[in-house]
């Protein structure tokens, strides 16, 4: 019986919130200045097409250089292994 009573007597997992006091003074807010800014305008179509074309050319160039580097390294690796087999 004592064990059952002790199991029921435990602290809650979350602390209970403290009630707010009515006497506290509110802190004054911070003043904010509103500035007029220019309206948003989309990027011109020609500029977007130029960005797409230049990104495509750069990606093909990097891909070609990576393919050349991979081909050279594979050919060197195959040549080195075939020379080892002949010895």
Secondary structure as GFF3:
##gff-version 3
##sequence-region A 1 87
A	DSSP	alpha_helix	2	8	.	.	.	ID=ss1
A	DSSP	alpha_helix	45	86	.	.	.	ID=ss2
###
